[in-house]
């Protein structure tokens, strides 16, 4: 059980009447007697009872130190920066759909958006509380910034409305794409592929058939040409024979032979002329067919390449159609989700701009900047006419959340001290107050040449009602090193020293108060061991306060 719970506490008051007897004051207080110097007035001293305990008591190492009160800077934390759309870069449609509407979201810092100090409402050394005014701000600067913040809200609303409109368009386009992708299906996509391949193959086949026809025509023409050339050779022989007969036959002696030869010559020449015409015509036809064949061959090559590439393209299109069909739902969801994200960002921008305006009105509603903390003003950071912007330091105050005591501890004792350890605290100025504390930091060890020992600074942080403490106040702290055997112990404040000896005010069974000499042992800073003079259950008195009556 916590030993503090064993302590029975109640208050009793004693009237100490002062009489002058030969320059000595005799004091009677419920049977207890003592001697005090003459004061010439009546005083009332309050005591409380405390029971002597028996149990485990911790052994501590006691050090003296002084209170150090930290400081904190209060800064102006309102965000006065101009509105900038977080989603402006994501809207590819912004320059198309809403062209001509102007850029509603311009990037800017808060420079130029400054409040101006009109009056300083606190002084250095003044104790202030949270919410107390510290500066009055000019109404002109308040109105100016409020107007700009209101404009920011309007701009953010325009952007929000734009994104909402775009979201509707995105949903419509996504739905159309979904319907297109799903309309094809696997069968229709395959049919489209087959039709494309068939058309390309047919183009190749048609050219191949034309080439075949031309080749057949060429074959016929070449056969005809050969026949014509053979007939020509025959007729040329007939012509030559006829001309030979004519030349060698005497027309007088053999008129019949000569006439017959002449007729043969004329007939042969006529046939030769006809054959030469046919050969010329056939040759031209062959040349034309060869040209046509070359063109068809080139066309066939192109058609075959078209077929080869067309097969690749058609397969890719088939795969794409199939993929789009299978992923149509996911594609729709992604498109809509992107639009919804842009709208969400725009909504957040609008909410932020609105919150900035609301917070501004809340903070500057009375035309003043107020303290955010309780404490004592140690530094006024601004003067009349100074500008106040986001991050501007307003005042510096004592920070009672950072009340510490730093003591120097020998290195040999550090093994019993660890960061986070609980430490007993005793402050003589507030004997009835308890201040919890912990070891916050153990510094690096340093050698002290004057003592020949090595020390380290140990910082202890105090908590509780620290606002009543002040810089430099004396403090006794006790580092707990170990637990003891059961001993008799009482509060440190019950023991007082007189003439080199230790005493307590003991309440006897009959209610009288006696001065009891005691022998003390070790102390944990709060309680002290009683080796002789008291027993468990005895009641002692602890002086609580002295006041004029």
KEPA-902967 format. One line per field, with one value per residue (C-alpha): residue in three letters; x, y, z. Coordinates in steps of 0.25 Angstrom, whole numbers, plus 2048, in hexadecimal, padded with zeros to 3 digits. Layout:
BEGIN
r = c(ALA_...)
c1 = c(X_...)
c2 = c(Y_...)
c3 = c(Z_...)
REM end
This chain:
BEGIN
r = c(UNK_UNK_UNK_UNK_UNK_UNK_UNK_UNK_UNK_UNK_UNK_UNK_UNK_UNK_UNK_UNK_UNK_UNK_UNK_UNK_UNK_UNK_UNK_UNK_UNK_UNK_UNK_UNK_UNK_UNK_UNK_UNK_UNK_UNK_UNK_UNK_UNK_UNK_UNK_UNK_UNK_UNK_UNK_UNK_UNK_UNK_UNK_UNK_UNK_UNK_UNK_UNK_UNK_UNK_UNK_UNK_UNK_UNK_UNK_UNK_UNK_UNK_UNK_UNK_UNK_UNK_UNK_UNK_UNK_UNK_UNK_UNK_UNK_UNK_UNK_UNK_UNK_UNK_UNK_UNK_UNK_UNK_UNK_UNK_UNK_UNK_UNK_UNK_UNK_UNK_UNK_UNK_UNK_UNK_UNK_UNK_UNK_UNK_UNK_UNK_UNK_UNK_UNK_UNK_UNK_UNK_UNK_UNK_UNK_UNK_UNK_UNK_UNK_UNK_UNK_UNK_UNK_UNK_UNK_UNK_UNK_UNK_UNK_UNK_UNK_UNK_UNK_UNK_UNK_UNK_UNK_UNK_UNK_UNK_UNK_UNK_UNK_UNK_UNK_UNK_UNK_UNK_UNK_UNK_UNK_UNK_UNK_UNK_UNK_UNK_UNK_UNK_UNK_UNK_UNK_UNK_UNK_UNK_UNK_UNK_UNK_UNK_UNK_UNK_UNK_UNK_UNK_UNK_UNK_UNK_UNK_UNK_UNK_UNK_UNK_UNK_UNK_UNK_UNK_UNK_UNK_UNK_UNK_UNK_UNK_UNK_UNK_UNK_UNK_UNK_UNK_UNK_UNK_UNK_UNK_UNK_UNK_UNK_UNK_UNK_UNK_UNK_UNK_UNK_UNK_UNK_UNK_UNK_UNK_UNK_UNK_UNK_UNK_UNK_UNK_UNK_UNK_UNK_UNK_UNK_UNK_UNK_UNK_UNK_UNK_UNK_UNK_UNK_UNK_UNK_UNK_UNK_UNK_UNK_UNK_UNK_UNK_UNK_UNK_UNK_UNK_UNK_UNK_UNK_UNK_UNK_UNK_UNK_UNK_UNK_UNK_UNK_UNK_UNK_UNK_UNK_UNK_UNK_UNK_UNK_UNK_UNK_UNK_UNK_UNK_UNK_UNK_UNK_UNK_UNK_UNK_UNK_UNK_UNK_UNK_UNK_UNK_UNK_UNK_UNK_UNK_UNK_UNK_UNK_UNK_UNK_UNK_UNK_UNK_UNK_UNK_UNK_UNK_UNK_UNK_UNK_UNK_UNK_UNK_UNK_UNK_UNK_UNK_UNK_UNK_UNK_UNK_UNK_UNK_UNK_UNK_UNK_UNK_UNK_UNK_UNK_UNK_UNK_UNK_UNK_UNK_UNK_UNK_UNK_UNK_UNK_UNK_UNK_UNK_UNK_UNK_UNK_UNK_UNK_UNK_UNK_UNK_UNK_UNK_UNK_UNK_UNK_UNK_UNK_UNK_UNK_UNK_UNK_UNK_UNK_UNK_UNK_UNK_UNK_UNK_UNK_UNK_UNK_UNK_UNK_UNK_UNK_UNK_UNK_UNK_UNK_UNK_UNK_UNK_UNK_UNK_UNK_UNK_UNK_UNK_UNK_UNK_UNK_UNK_UNK_UNK_UNK_UNK_UNK_UNK_UNK_UNK_UNK_UNK_UNK_UNK_UNK_UNK_UNK_UNK_UNK_UNK_UNK_UNK_UNK_UNK_UNK_UNK_UNK_UNK_UNK_UNK_UNK_UNK_UNK_UNK_UNK_UNK_UNK_UNK_UNK_UNK_UNK_UNK_UNK_UNK_UNK_UNK_UNK_UNK_UNK_UNK_UNK_UNK_UNK_UNK_UNK_UNK_UNK_UNK_UNK_UNK_UNK_UNK_UNK_UNK_UNK_UNK_UNK_UNK_UNK_UNK_UNK_UNK_UNK_UNK_UNK_UNK_UNK_UNK_UNK_UNK_UNK_UNK_UNK_UNK_UNK_UNK_UNK_UNK_UNK_UNK_UNK_UNK_UNK_UNK_UNK_UNK_UNK_UNK_UNK_UNK_UNK_UNK_UNK_UNK_UNK_UNK_UNK_UNK_UNK_UNK_UNK_UNK_UNK_UNK_UNK_UNK_UNK_UNK_UNK_UNK_UNK_UNK_UNK_UNK_UNK_UNK_UNK_UNK_UNK_UNK_UNK_UNK_UNK_UNK_UNK_UNK_UNK_UNK_UNK_UNK_UNK_UNK_UNK_UNK_UNK_UNK_UNK_UNK_UNK_UNK_UNK_UNK_UNK_UNK_UNK_UNK_UNK_UNK_UNK_UNK_UNK_UNK_UNK_UNK_UNK_UNK_UNK_UNK_UNK_UNK_UNK_UNK)
c1 = c(800_805_80A_804_7F7_7FA_7FC_7F0_7EF_7E6_7E8_7E8_7EB_7F2_7F1_7FE_7FC_809_80C_818_81F_82D_82F_82C_81F_819_810_806_800_7F7_802_80E_817_822_829_828_82D_824_81C_812_806_7FD_800_7F8_800_7F9_7FE_7F9_7FB_803_804_812_813_81A_81E_827_82E_836_844_847_852_84E_853_850_84D_845_838_83A_82D_82D_828_81F_81D_80E_80E_803_7FE_7F3_7F5_7F3_7F9_7F1_7E9_7F0_7E8_7EF_7E9_7EB_7F6_7ED_7E2_7E5_7D8_7D9_7DF_7D5_7C7_7C9_7D1_7D0_7CB_7D9_7E2_7DA_7E6_7F3_7FF_803_80A_804_80E_806_7FB_7FF_7F8_7FD_7FF_7F7_7F9_801_7F8_802_80F_81B_81B_80B_804_7FA_7F0_7EC_7E2_7E7_7E9_7F8_7F7_7EC_7EC_7E8_7DA_7DF_7E9_7DE_7D4_7DE_7E3_7D4_7D0_7DC_7D8_7CA_7CE_7D6_7CA_7C3_7CE_7CF_7C0_7C1_7CC_7C3_7B7_7C0_7C5_7B7_7B3_7BF_7BB_7AE_7B4_7BE_7B3_7AC_7B8_7BC_7AE_7AF_7BC_7B7_7AB_7B4_7BE_7B4_7AB_7B6_7B7_7C0_7B8_7B7_7C5_7C9_7BF_7C6_7D3_7CF_7C9_7D5_7DE_7D4_7D4_7E4_7E5_7DB_7E3_7EF_7E7_7E1_7EE_7F4_7E8_7EB_7FA_7F5_7EC_7F7_801_7F7_7F5_804_805_7FB_801_80F_809_802_80F_817_80D_80D_81C_81C_812_81A_826_81F_819_826_82C_820_823_831_82E_824_82E_839_830_82C_83A_83F_833_832_824_824_828_820_816_80D_818_81C_80D_80B_818_813_806_80D_816_80A_802_80E_811_802_803_810_80B_7FF_808_811_805_800_80E_80F_801_804_812_80B_801_80C_813_806_803_811_80F_802_809_814_809_801_80D_811_802_803_80F_808_7FB_803_80A_7FC_7F8_804_802_7F3_7F4_7FC_7F3_7E7_7EC_7F0_7E2_7DC_7E5_7E1_7D2_7D3_7DB_7D2_7C6_7CC_7D0_7C5_7C0_7CE_7D0_7C3_7C6_7D4_7CF_7C4_7CE_7D7_7CC_7C7_7D5_7D7_7C9_7CD_7DA_7D2_7C8_7D4_7DA_7CC_7CB_7D9_7D6_7C9_7CF_7DA_7D0_7C8_7D5_7D9_7CB_7CC_7DA_7D9_7CA_7CD_7D8_7E3_7ED_7EC_7F5_7F5_7FC_7FC_809_812_816_825_826_81C_821_819_818_80C_80C_813_80D_808_808_808_813_815_81A_810_815_81E_819_81D_81A_815_815_824_828_835_840_84E_858_866_868_874_877_878_869_864_862_856_850_848_840_831_834_82B_831_82C_82B_82B_829_82A_821_816_817_808_80A_80E_815_817_824_82C_83A_83A_848_856_861_86F_879_884_890_891_8A0_89D_896_89D_890_887_879_86D_861_854_848_83B_82D_823_814_807_804_811_80B_80E_81C_826_834_83F_836_83E_83A_83E_83E_840_844_83F_84A_845_83A_83D_839_82D_830_828_827_81F_81E_82B_823_820_82E_835_843_847_855_85A_84F_843_835_826_819_813_804_802_7F7_7F1_7F1_7FD_808_817_824_82A_839_83B_847_845_84A_84A_83F_839_837_828_829_834_838_836_840_83D_832_825_81D_814_806_80B_805_80E_80A_80F_80E_806_806_807_7FE_7FB_7EE)
c2 = c(800_80E_813_821_81B_816_825_82A_839_844_852_858_866_86B_879_87D_889_891_897_89F_89A_8A1_8A2_893_88E_882_87A_870_868_85C_857_85A_864_86C_879_884_892_89D_8A1_8AB_8A4_898_88D_881_875_869_85B_84E_840_835_827_820_814_807_801_801_80E_811_816_822_82C_83A_846_855_85D_869_869_86D_871_86F_879_878_880_883_884_889_87C_880_87C_889_884_885_87A_870_865_858_851_85C_853_847_84E_84C_851_85E_865_860_85F_86C_874_882_881_885_87E_87D_877_87F_87B_886_886_88E_899_8A6_8A0_8A6_8AB_8B8_8BA_8C6_8C5_8BD_8B8_8B1_8B5_8AD_8A6_8A6_899_895_88A_883_88B_898_8A3_8A6_8AF_8B7_8B6_8C1_8BF_8C3_8B7_8AE_8B2_8B1_8A3_89E_8A3_89B_88F_890_891_884_87D_882_87D_870_86F_871_867_85D_85F_85E_850_84C_84F_848_83C_83B_83C_831_828_82A_827_81B_816_817_811_805_803_803_7FA_7F0_7F1_7EA_7DE_7D3_7CE_7DB_7DE_7D1_7D3_7E1_7DA_7D0_7DA_7E2_7D6_7D1_7DF_7DF_7D1_7D4_7DF_7D6_7CC_7D5_7DA_7CC_7C8_7D5_7D1_7C3_7C8_7D1_7C6_7BE_7C9_7CB_7BC_7BD_7C9_7C3_7B7_7BF_7C7_7BB_7B6_7C3_7C3_7B5_7B8_7C5_7BD_7B3_7BE_7C5_7B8_7B8_7C6_7C4_7B8_7C0_7CB_7C1_7BB_7C8_7CC_7C0_7BD_7C3_7CA_7C7_7B9_7B5_7BF_7B6_7B3_7C1_7C5_7BA_7BE_7CD_7C9_7C1_7CC_7D6_7CC_7C9_7D8_7DB_7D0_7D5_7E3_7DD_7D4_7E0_7E8_7DC_7DB_7EA_7EA_7DD_7E2_7EF_7E7_7DE_7EB_7F1_7E4_7E3_7F1_7ED_7E1_7E9_7F3_7E7_7E1_7EE_7EF_7E0_7E3_7EF_7E7_7DC_7E6_7EC_7DE_7DC_7E9_7E8_7DB_7E1_7ED_7E5_7DC_7E8_7ED_7E0_7DF_7EE_7EB_7DF_7E6_7F2_7E9_7E1_7EE_7F7_7F8_7FA_805_80C_80B_811_81D_820_81F_829_833_830_832_840_844_83F_847_854_851_851_85E_864_85F_864_872_872_86E_878_883_87E_87C_88A_890_888_88D_89B_89D_8A7_8AE_8A8_89D_896_88D_87E_87B_87E_884_891_899_899_8A0_8A8_8A5_8B0_8BF_8C8_8C7_8BA_8B0_8A3_897_888_883_891_890_898_897_88E_889_880_871_86A_85D_85E_860_859_858_854_84E_849_83B_833_829_81D_820_820_811_813_81E_81C_824_823_820_826_830_836_845_84E_85D_864_86F_866_85B_856_855_849_84A_83E_83D_834_833_839_839_835_83D_839_837_842_842_84D_84F_857_84B_840_83A_838_83D_83D_846_840_847_844_849_84E_84C_850_85E_864_872_876_873_87E_87E_87B_875_86B_85D_850_844_835_82B_81D_813_807_801_7FF_7F5_7F9_805_80F_81C_82A_836_83E_84A_845_845_852_855_85C_85D_853_849_844_845_843_849_83C_83B_833_82A_835_83F_847_84B_848_84A_83C_83B_830_82A_82A_821_822_82A_828_837_836_82D_82A_81E_81F_816_81B_823_81F_812_80E_814_820_82E_83A_848_84F_85E_862_871_87E_889_896_896)
c3 = c(800_7FD_80A_808_809_817_81C_824_822_829_82D_83B_840_84C_852_857_861_863_871_875_881_883_874_872_86C_872_868_86C_861_865_86F_866_86B_863_863_859_857_85A_84E_855_84D_84D_843_83E_83A_832_833_82D_833_82D_831_833_829_828_81B_80F_80C_800_800_7F9_7F4_7F7_7EF_7F0_7E3_7DE_7D6_7C7_7C0_7B1_7A7_79B_78F_78B_77C_773_76D_764_755_74D_740_733_72E_724_71E_722_716_70B_704_703_6FB_6EC_6E9_6F1_6E5_6DB_6E2_6EA_6E1_6E3_6F1_6F6_700_70D_715_714_71C_727_734_740_73D_73C_745_752_75E_765_774_779_788_792_79D_7A6_7AD_7B0_7BD_7BD_7C1_7B6_7B4_7A8_7A0_7A5_79A_797_78A_783_774_76B_765_757_756_75C_752_746_74A_74C_73F_738_740_73C_72D_730_734_727_71E_725_723_714_713_71B_712_706_70B_70E_6FF_6FA_703_6FC_6EE_6F2_6F7_6EA_6E1_6EA_6E8_6D9_6D9_6E1_6D8_6CC_6D2_6D6_6CA_6C1_6CA_6C6_6BA_6B4_6B5_6AF_6A4_6A1_6A1_697_68E_68E_68B_680_679_679_674_669_664_663_65C_652_64E_64D_643_63B_63A_636_62B_625_625_61D_614_612_60F_604_5FE_5FE_5F7_5ED_5EB_5E9_5DF_5D8_5D7_5D2_5C7_5C4_5C1_5B8_5B0_5AF_5A9_59F_59C_59A_591_589_587_583_578_573_572_56B_562_554_553_544_544_550_552_55A_564_566_568_572_57A_57A_580_58A_58E_58F_598_5A1_5A2_5A6_5B1_5B6_5B8_5BF_5C8_5CB_5D0_5D9_5DE_5E2_5E8_5F0_5F5_5FA_601_607_60C_612_619_61E_624_62A_630_636_63C_641_647_64F_653_658_660_667_669_670_679_67C_67F_688_690_68F_696_6A1_6A3_6A3_6AD_6B6_6B4_6B8_6C4_6C8_6C5_6CE_6D9_6D9_6DA_6E5_6ED_6E9_6F7_6FD_6F3_6F6_705_703_6FA_704_710_70A_708_716_71C_715_71B_728_728_723_72F_739_733_735_743_746_741_748_755_753_752_75E_767_763_767_774_778_773_776_781_77A_783_784_791_799_797_7A4_7B3_7B7_7BA_7AE_7AD_79F_796_788_780_780_77B_76C_76A_761_765_75C_75D_766_76C_77B_784_792_79A_7A8_7B3_7AF_7BC_7B4_7B4_7C2_7C5_7D0_7CC_7D6_7D5_7D8_7DA_7CF_7DA_7DE_7CF_7CF_7D8_7D0_7C2_7B9_7BD_7CB_7D6_7DF_7EC_7ED_7F9_7F8_805_800_7FE_809_807_7F8_7F0_7E3_7DB_7D3_7CA_7C5_7B7_7B3_7B7_7B1_7AD_7B8_7BA_7C3_7CE_7D0_7DD_7E4_7DC_7D9_7CD_7CD_7C4_7C3_7C6_7C2_7C9_7C4_7CE_7CB_7D3_7D7_7D2_7CF_7DD_7DC_7D7_7D1_7DB_7E6_7EF_7EE_7F5_7EC_7F0_7E6_7EB_7EB_7F2_7FC_80A_815_81D_826_82E_826_826_81D_81C_820_82D_832_835_83A_847_84E_845_848_841_847_844_84A_84F_853_860_863_86C_861_866_85D_861_85A_857_854_849_841_832_828_819_811_803_802_807_813_81D_825_834_83B_84A_850_849_847_83C_83E_846_842_83F_83B_82E_82E_822_822_82A_829_830_838)
REM end
